[in-house]
Amino acid sequence: MKSGWLQPPGKIAGTIYIHNRLLFPISWLDKQEFCEYQIYLENIAGIRIEPTQQMVEGKREHENLYEEFKKEAVPSTIGEMLLQSKQASILSRELSVRDTGHGIYGLIDEVLLTPDAFIVIDDKPGTRTFLSHINQVFGYCLAFKYAVATSDNRPVIAALRERGTSNIFWNMPFDVQAEEHICTVIKRIHSLLKGEDEFTASDNPNKCRACRFRMKCNRSCV
C-alpha cells in the first residue's frame, strides 16, 4: 500500500537512522515472509494489538536466559572476542548488531565464536523450519558479517534452536547464495518503506487465521 500512511517515511515506528541511513529491525525479515502487510498495519498504519501468549513467553524466556548468562559472563569488546575466539570458543548472548550498509539492526540471541567458525543462533518455539525463520537468522548472519566480522575470514553458520533447549534443529552455512537471497529480501522491505512498492498480504488462510492482526486487517482471507 503506497498511500494512506499515518506516519510519513522517516517516522516509521521501529526504524532508526544512522548516518542518514534508515535501518529496520531484522525481525521484520520473519514478518515479511509470513505476511509483509503486518509491517504496514503495525508500523505504518499504527494499529496496536496485544502480544500473543507465545510472544510474551518468548520474551520472558529470552530475559531469563540473558540474566543467567550475565551471572558468569565476562565483559568484552567485539574486538577482544574476535581475537580470543581464535584460540578458544566464546559465547555471546543478546549481541547488538547494526549494519548501516544494508540498513538493518537487531539483537542476536546467541553467537558461538570458535577458532573455526561463527555460529549465529536464533531461538524459535518448536522445531519446524519455516522460510520466515530462515530469513531472520540470515539477516542476523549478514549483519554480524558486515558489522562485526568484516576483517575475519572465518565462515558464518546460521542455526535455529528450539527455545529453552540446546536442540539445534536446523543449520546451514551462510554462503554467497544465502547472502544474495537475504539481500534481495532486505531490498524489498526498503522499497516498501520508501513507498516505491506496495505491501502485499498473504493469501494463505492458515496464516490469516494465526495472525494477531486478523480482526483489524482489511485484507484478511478468512
C-alpha positions as CSV (number, residue, x, y, z in Angstrom):
1,M,0.0,0.0,0.0
2,K,1.6,3.3,-1.1
3,S,-1.0,5.8,0.1
4,G,-2.8,6.4,3.4
5,W,0.3,6.2,5.6
6,L,-0.5,7.7,9.1
7,Q,3.3,8.2,9.6
8,P,5.5,9.6,6.8
9,P,8.6,7.8,5.7
10,G,11.3,8.5,8.2
11,K,8.8,8.4,11.1
12,I,8.0,4.7,10.7
13,A,7.7,3.0,14.1
14,G,10.6,0.6,14.8
15,T,13.1,2.2,12.3
16,I,16.1,4.2,13.2
17,Y,18.5,6.4,11.4
18,I,22.3,6.2,11.4
19,H,24.4,8.5,9.2
20,N,21.2,9.4,7.3
21,R,20.6,5.7,6.6
22,L,17.3,4.1,7.6
23,L,17.6,0.8,9.4
24,F,14.8,-1.6,10.1
25,P,14.7,-4.4,12.7
26,I,16.0,-7.7,11.5
27,S,12.9,-9.4,13.0
28,W,10.9,-7.8,10.1
29,L,12.5,-10.4,7.8
30,D,10.4,-13.0,9.6
31,K,7.3,-10.9,9.3
32,Q,7.8,-10.1,5.6
33,E,7.9,-13.8,4.7
34,F,4.9,-14.6,6.9
35,C,2.9,-11.6,5.7
36,E,4.5,-8.3,4.9
37,Y,1.2,-6.5,5.3
38,Q,1.7,-7.0,9.1
39,I,4.6,-4.4,8.8
40,Y,2.2,-1.9,7.2
41,L,-0.5,-2.4,9.8
42,E,1.7,-2.2,12.9
43,N,4.5,0.1,12.0
44,I,3.0,2.4,9.4
45,A,-0.8,2.4,10.0
46,G,-0.1,2.4,13.7
47,I,-2.5,-0.4,14.7
48,R,-1.8,-1.7,18.1
49,I,-2.6,-5.3,19.1
50,E,-1.7,-7.0,22.3
51,P,1.2,-9.5,22.1
52,T,0.2,-13.2,21.9
53,Q,0.9,-15.6,24.7
54,Q,3.7,-17.1,22.6
55,M,5.3,-13.7,22.2
56,V,5.1,-13.0,26.0
57,E,6.5,-16.4,26.9
58,G,9.3,-15.9,24.3
59,K,10.3,-12.5,25.7
60,R,10.3,-13.9,29.2
61,E,12.5,-16.9,28.1
62,H,15.0,-14.5,26.4
63,E,15.2,-12.4,29.6
64,N,15.7,-15.3,31.8
65,L,18.4,-16.8,29.7
66,Y,20.2,-13.5,29.5
67,E,20.1,-13.0,33.2
68,E,21.6,-16.5,33.7
69,F,24.2,-15.7,31.1
70,K,25.2,-12.4,32.8
71,K,26.0,-14.2,36.1
72,E,29.1,-15.8,34.6
73,A,29.8,-13.6,31.6
74,V,33.0,-11.6,31.4
75,P,32.6,-8.2,29.8
76,S,34.5,-7.9,26.5
77,T,34.6,-5.8,23.4
78,I,33.8,-7.3,20.0
79,G,37.5,-6.9,19.1
80,E,38.6,-8.8,22.2
81,M,36.0,-11.6,21.5
82,L,37.2,-12.0,17.9
83,L,40.8,-12.2,19.0
84,Q,40.2,-14.5,21.9
85,S,38.0,-16.9,19.9
86,K,40.9,-17.7,17.6
87,Q,42.3,-19.7,20.4
88,A,39.1,-20.9,22.3
89,S,35.4,-20.9,21.8
90,I,33.5,-17.9,23.2
91,L,29.7,-17.5,23.7
92,S,27.9,-14.2,23.4
93,R,24.1,-13.6,24.1
94,E,21.9,-10.7,23.0
95,L,24.6,-9.3,20.8
96,S,23.6,-6.0,19.3
97,V,24.4,-5.5,15.6
98,R,23.8,-2.6,13.3
99,D,24.6,-2.9,9.6
100,T,24.3,0.6,8.0
101,G,25.3,-0.8,4.6
102,H,22.3,-3.0,4.3
103,G,20.1,-0.9,6.6
104,I,19.2,-3.5,9.3
105,Y,19.7,-3.8,13.1
106,G,18.9,-6.2,15.9
107,L,19.8,-8.4,18.8
108,I,21.2,-11.8,18.0
109,D,20.0,-14.4,20.6
110,E,23.4,-16.2,20.7
111,V,26.7,-16.3,18.8
112,L,29.2,-19.0,19.3
113,L,32.6,-17.8,18.2
114,T,35.0,-20.7,17.7
115,P,38.5,-20.9,16.2
116,D,36.9,-22.4,13.0
117,A,33.6,-20.6,12.5
118,F,31.0,-18.1,13.8
119,I,27.7,-19.8,14.6
120,V,24.8,-17.4,14.7
121,I,21.8,-18.9,16.7
122,D,18.2,-17.7,16.7
123,D,15.8,-19.3,19.2
124,K,12.4,-20.3,18.0
125,P,9.4,-22.1,19.5
126,G,9.1,-25.7,18.3
127,T,11.2,-27.4,15.7
128,R,9.6,-26.7,12.4
129,T,11.8,-24.9,9.9
130,F,9.9,-22.0,8.2
131,L,11.4,-19.8,5.5
132,S,10.4,-16.8,7.6
133,H,12.7,-18.1,10.4
134,I,15.5,-18.8,8.0
135,N,15.2,-15.3,6.6
136,Q,15.5,-13.8,10.1
137,V,18.6,-15.7,11.0
138,F,20.2,-15.0,7.6
139,G,19.6,-11.3,8.4
140,Y,21.5,-11.7,11.7
141,C,24.3,-13.5,9.9
142,L,24.5,-10.7,7.3
143,A,24.6,-8.0,10.0
144,F,27.2,-10.0,12.0
145,K,29.4,-10.5,9.0
146,Y,29.4,-6.9,7.9
147,A,29.0,-5.0,11.2
148,V,31.2,-7.2,13.4
149,A,33.5,-9.6,11.5
150,T,34.4,-7.7,8.3
151,S,38.1,-8.4,8.7
152,D,37.8,-12.0,9.7
153,N,37.5,-14.8,7.1
154,R,36.1,-17.5,9.4
155,P,32.8,-18.8,7.9
156,V,29.4,-17.8,9.3
157,I,26.9,-20.6,10.0
158,A,23.2,-19.9,10.5
159,A,21.4,-22.0,13.1
160,L,17.9,-22.3,14.5
161,R,17.5,-23.7,18.1
162,E,14.4,-24.9,19.9
163,R,13.7,-22.2,22.5
164,G,14.6,-23.2,26.1
165,T,16.7,-26.2,25.0
166,S,20.1,-26.9,23.4
167,N,18.5,-28.5,20.4
168,I,19.8,-27.1,17.2
169,F,17.2,-28.4,14.7
170,W,18.5,-26.6,11.6
171,N,21.8,-25.1,10.4
172,M,23.3,-24.0,7.2
173,P,26.5,-22.2,6.1
174,F,25.8,-18.5,5.3
175,D,27.3,-18.7,1.9
176,V,27.1,-16.5,-1.2
177,Q,23.8,-17.9,-2.3
178,A,22.3,-17.3,1.2
179,E,23.6,-13.8,1.3
180,E,22.2,-13.0,-2.2
181,H,18.8,-14.3,-1.1
182,I,18.6,-12.3,2.0
183,C,19.9,-9.1,0.4
184,T,17.0,-9.4,-2.1
185,V,14.5,-9.6,0.7
186,I,16.1,-6.7,2.5
187,K,15.9,-4.6,-0.6
188,R,12.2,-5.5,-0.9
189,I,11.5,-4.2,2.6
190,H,13.4,-1.0,2.0
191,S,11.4,-0.4,-1.2
192,L,8.2,-0.9,0.7
193,L,9.2,1.5,3.5
194,K,10.1,4.2,0.8
195,G,6.7,3.8,-0.7
196,E,8.2,2.5,-4.0
197,D,6.3,-0.8,-3.9
198,E,3.0,-1.9,-2.4
199,F,2.7,-4.1,0.6
200,T,1.0,-7.4,-0.2
201,A,-1.0,-9.5,2.1
202,S,-0.8,-13.3,2.4
203,D,-3.4,-15.3,0.6
204,N,-2.8,-18.3,2.8
205,P,-5.9,-18.9,5.0
206,N,-3.8,-20.7,7.7
207,K,-1.5,-17.7,8.1
208,C,-4.6,-15.3,8.3
209,R,-6.1,-17.5,11.0
210,A,-2.9,-17.4,13.0
211,C,-2.3,-13.7,12.5
212,R,-2.9,-11.5,15.6
213,F,-3.9,-8.6,13.3
214,R,-6.7,-10.6,11.7
215,M,-9.6,-8.7,13.3
216,K,-8.1,-5.4,12.2
217,C,-6.9,-6.4,8.7
218,N,-8.9,-5.2,5.7
219,R,-7.2,-7.9,3.6
220,S,-7.8,-11.0,5.7
221,C,-8.6,-14.0,3.5
222,V,-10.7,-15.7,6.2
